Amino acid sequence: MMEPLPRSTYLQRIIERKHNGLVKVITGIRRCGKSYLLFNLFRQHLRDSGVPENHIIAIALDDRANKALRDPDACYRYVRNLITDDGQYYVLLDEVQLMDEFEDVLNGFLHMSNVDTYVTGSNSHFLSTDIITEFRGRGDEIRVHPLSFTEYYAAVGGDWTDAWNDYMTFGGLPQILMQPNEAAKTNYLDRLITEIYLRDIIDHNRIRNEAGFNELVDILASGIGSLTNPTRLEHTFTSAAKLKLSQPTIVKFISYLEDAFLIEKAQRYDIKGRRHIGALSKYYFEDVGLRNARLNFRQQEETHIMENVIYNELRLRGYSVDVGIVDLPRTSKEHSPRRVEIDFVANLGSNRYYLQSAFALPDADKREQELRPLLNIGDSFRKIIVTGGNTKVSHDENGITTMGLKQFLLDDNSLNL
């Protein structure tokens, strides 16, 4: 039997928000472990902290036994009746979107001075954008991601290369660890992407053009790490898919996928101009296993998947991530500067890092290609090249750091090595 997953990073984020006067809202892609985090790990933390069991009110609204509590008045009365003294109570609600008028119920709990409230909800029904609208500063979001490679490797152990190959193929949804073989993992992901994630989006948003929506998902999955925009996607539909899909519809469909946390957008950022520019963006999948399953595991380009995993790692470490653009010095034969791309500009508070994802640096020309954009940035923030495999950390005379993917993923402080 597999050892329980500690999910220490997310548990600590919840603990840090205890008693802050806000509703703690745990969001993230379906099946990433939100319920387990709240009902198992956080609940055990409360017990270990000395909270009496009768001061922890936990309600799983997707449990048939709690169907009556999906009525907002019934749920509110139920919780009120369990609060029998002035001690601190903790209310944990799972799948809160199953309750009508849940916003009113949660706001009611906020008015109880000795109640600290935590909720989860399925992403396509309970979105971070809705939280901002409904609670107007009274909700505190904790975003949960699938397993990082560090979490995955801690669970499976063994040879690093074997673990990476599995992770790169099947991703980090926690239930992947419970599947006995590759066939079972494949079937699990195939079923999830088709019957759970995409069907949920289609039904919730009442999408009529299912063929167009599904084709868009395929195009985005095939093009991870490629700059695109609705105009380019419209042309792709016309030329390749033989389907007509308007730009407004493409924008709407992409927003549905983003709201469901299935994909994320990285915008272009002019480093010297210090501003976001243009309409071109890159899209990355929250879980590469779902992306691969959508394409029937046909497109296993390690270069692009590695880039997607690096993006996800930066996001789960708390960074906002853009695609950097910098101008190279103009030569005598050029009329204007040549714009080149830096894979990632990662920001967190006053800290910034520039990263290039380079699966291999086989010769001096390839290394020069990766170095050139970094050398033309002109500021003192750290600049890093991440290569595939297990390359030791090194620093050149220009202050550029090179490290292997293993070091980058497994060391939480890898950006500062």
N, C-alpha and C positions, 0 to 999 in steps of 0.2 A: 504494500500500500504506500502511495506517495506521501511524503511529509507535507504538512500544511505549508502553503506559501505565505511568507511573512508580510509581503507588500509594505515593507517598513517605511518607505518614502511617503506613501499616501496615508498610512496610519498616523505618522507624525504630523502631517499637515492637518488632519482632523483634530488631533489632540491639541495642537497649537491654537485651534479656533474655539475650544471649549469656552462656554460662558461669555461669548463676545456679543451677546444680544441680537444675533442674527440667525436666520434659518440656514443651516449648513446643507447645501444642495450638492449631492454627488452626481456628477454627469460623466458621460463617456459612451463610447460605442457599446452596443449590446454585447453581452457575454464577455465583457472585459474584467468582470469580478467586482462590480460595485456592491452587489448584495452581500457577497462574501466578506468584503471589507467592512461593511457596516454591521451586519448581523453576527459575524463570527469574531473578527479581529478587534473591532472597536468595542463590541459588547464585552469581550473578554478583558480588554483594557479597563473598562469601567468596574468590572468585578474585582480585578486585581488591585484597583485603586480603593477598594473598600465600599463601593456603592452597593447598597442592599439590592437584592434581586427584585423586590417589589417597588423599587424606585427606577427601574428600567422598563419602560413600556414599549415593547417591540411588536409591531403589527406588519405582517407580510400580506399586503392587500391582494396579491395574486394567489393566495391560498384559499381554496374553496371554503374552508372553515371560517374565513373572515369575510365572506361575501357581504354579510349584512353591514359590515363596517365601511363598505364602499359608499354608503349613504353618508353625506357630510355631517348631518345632524347627529346621526347615530354614532359616528366616530368621535365627534367632539364630546358628546355626552359620556361615551365610554372612557375617554381619557380623563375628563373632569372627575368622574366618579372614582377613578383609581388614585387621584391625588388627595390624600387624606391627612397630610400634615404640611408643615412649612419647610420640610427638607427639600434638597435639590432632586428634581426628577429629570429623566432623560427620555425623550420620545423619539423612537426610531421607526420611520415609516418607509416601507419598501414598495416600489411600483405605485407611487402616490398618484400618478396620472389616471389610475383606474377609479379614483374618487371624483365625482362631480364637484365643482366649486371648491377644489382643494385649496385654492388660493385663500379663500375666506377662512378655512379651517386653520391653515398655517398662520395667518395673521392673528387669529384668535389665540393661538398658542404663544405668540409673541407678547401678548398682553398679560401672560401669566409670569410673574417675576421669578418663580422657582422652577420654570420649565425650560430646558435646553433641547432644541428640536433639530433632528437630522433626517433628511429624506433622500431617496433615490427615485429615479424614474427612467423609463425606457426613452432613449434619446430622441426618437422621432415624434414623441408625444410631449416630452418634457425638455425643452431646449434651453440652453443658456440665454438665448435672446429673449425667450419668454420670461425667464427669471428676472432679467433686468427690467422688463416692462411691468410685470405684475407686482414685484416687491419694491421697486424704486429705492434701492439701496438697503433693503432689509434682508436680502439673500446673499450668502457667501458661497461662491461656487468652488468646488474642489474637483478638478478634472482628472479622471482616471484613464490611463492608457493600457493597452495590452502589455504583456510582460516585456520588459526590456531584455536585451540579450544577457545582461548580468543576472537578472532574475531567472531567466530560462536556463542559463548555464549552471547556476547554483542548484537548480532542481535536477538537471539531467547528468551533470558531471561528465567524466570521461575525456576523450580526446577533443581538444578545442576545435580542430578543423571539422570533425564529424558533427559537433554541436552546431557550428556555424552553417554548415551545409543544410542541416535540418531546419534551422531557424530561417535561413534565407529562402527555403522552399515552402515551409508550412507556417511560418510566422509565430506569433507569441500569444494567441488567445489561450487562456489557462487550460481549457478543456483539451487542447492538443496534447498536453502532457499525459492525459488519461487514455489516449488512443494507443492500442497495442502494436500497430504496424503502419506502414506507409499507406496501404490501401484504406485502412480505417481513417487515417488523417485526411486523405483525399476526399473520401465520402463525406466526412464531417464538414469540411470546408465547402464542398460543392453544395451541400444541403443548406448550410448557413447563408451563403451569399445569395442563393436563388430564392429559397423558401422563407427566410427570415428577414434579412436586411433589405433586399431590393423589393420583395413583395410588401413589406411593411411600408416602405417609402411610397410605392405605387398606390396602395390602398389608402394610406393616411392623406396623401395629397390629391387623391382622385385623378391620377394620371390616366388619360385616355389613350395617348399615343405610346403604348408600351413598347412597340418595336423601336421607335425613335429613342426612347429613354434607354432601353437596353443597349442599343448601338452606341449611344454616347458613353455609357459606362465602359464598353469595350474599347472605344477610342482612347479614353482617358487612361485606362489600365495599360494599353499598349504604349502610351506616350509619357510615362512617368519620367520626370526630369527634363522634359522638352518644353520650351517656351511655346505658349499658345494663347489664343483668345477666342471669343465667340465668332469673330469673323473667319479665322482660320478653321475653326471647327465646322462652321457652316459650309465652307468650301470642301472640307474633307467629306462631309456627308454627301454633297452633290457628286463628287468625283469617285469616291470609293464605296460608300455605303449605298448609293443609288436611292437615298431617301432625302426628302425635303424637310429640313428642320430650321425654323427661323432663328435669328439671333436672340430675340427676346425669350423664346422657348428654351434655347440652350442655356441662357443665363438663369432662367427659373429652375431648370432641371439640375444645374450645377449647385444652385443654392440649396436644393433639397438634399443633395449628397453631402454638402458641407454641414448642414444643420443636423444631419444624422451622424456626424463625426466619421463618415466613411472615407472622406478625402479632406485635405487641407490645401489651401492656396498659399504659395510664397510669391510675394510681389517683387518687381524689380526696383532696386534702390540705387540711385546715382550717388556714389560715395563722396565724390568731391563737391557735388551740388547739394548734398545732404537733403535729398527729397526722393519720394517715390515717383516713378516716371512711367508713362505709357500704359497701355492696356495689356501688354504681354505679361503672363504669369506662368508659374509652374504648379502642377498639382501632384501631390504625393498621397499615397494610400496610408491610412492609419495602421493597417496591418498588411504586410506583404503577402502573407498566406492567403488572405481573401482576394487580393489582387491576382495572385497566381492562379487561384481556383477559378476566378472569373474567366481567365484565358485558357482554362483546361491544362494549366501547367506547361503550355507550349513555349512561352517566351521567358526563358530563364537567363536573361542577360545579367550576369553578376555585376557588371559595371553599374547599371541603372538601379538594380536592387540594393546594392551597397549604398548608393547615393540616397535612396529612399530611407534606408535604415539609419544612416547618419542624421538625416533630417529629423526622423522620429526621436532619435536619442537626444538631440538638442532640445526639441520641444518638451520632452518629458523631464528634462533637467530644468525647465522653466524659462528657456530663452525664447524670445520672439525671433523669427528667422526670415530673412529676405534673401533675394538673389542679387548679388552685387554687380554693379556696372562701373567700369573705370575706363577712361580714355588713355590710350597709349600715345606717346609723343609722335607727332606727325613727321613723316620723312619727307625728303625733297620731292618725291614722286607722288605724294598724297595731297589732295586738296583739303582734306579735313581729318581730324584725329580718328583713329580706328578704335571702336568700342569693343571691349572684351569683357567676359563674364567671370565673376568670382562665385563659385557655387553657393556659398552661404555667408551671410553677414548675421552673426548671432549676437543679440543684445539682451542684457539683463542688468537693470539699474544703470550704473555708470560703466559697467564692463562691456567690452565689445571684442569679438574674435572674428577673424576672417579665415574661412576654411575652404580648401580645395579637396574634392574627392577624386582620387586617381587610383584606379584599381591596380595599375602597374606603371612603373617608371623604367622601361626596359633600356633606355639609352639617354644620352645627354640632350638630344633634341626634345624628347618627351618631357624631361625634367624642366628644360628651359620654357616649354610651352606652359607648364603649370606655374612656374615661378614668375613669368613676365607680368601677369596681372597683379600679383601680390607686391612685386617690387615697385609698381607704379601707383600705389595707393597714397603714399606720402604722409602717413601718420604713424604713431608709435604703438598702436594696438597690436596684439599678438596675431601672427599669421602662421597658419598651420596647413600642411599637406598630409592628408590621411591616405595611406596606401593599403592595398589588400594584404591580408596575411599577418605575419608576426614580425614586422620590421621594428628594430630597436629605435628608441627615441634618439634623434640627433638634431643638432642646431648648426646652421651654416654661418658664414661670416656676415651675412645680411640679417641675421636674427630670425630666419625662417626655420620653423620646427617641422620635422618630418617624423611621422610615427605610423606604426601599423594599425590596422583596424582592431586587432586584438587589444592593444594597449588603449586605444581610444575608447572602446566600448566597456572594458572591464575595470577601468580606473575612473571613479567619479570625479577625480581631479585632473583628468587627462588634458584638459585645455590649458593647464598651468604647468605641465611637466617641462 
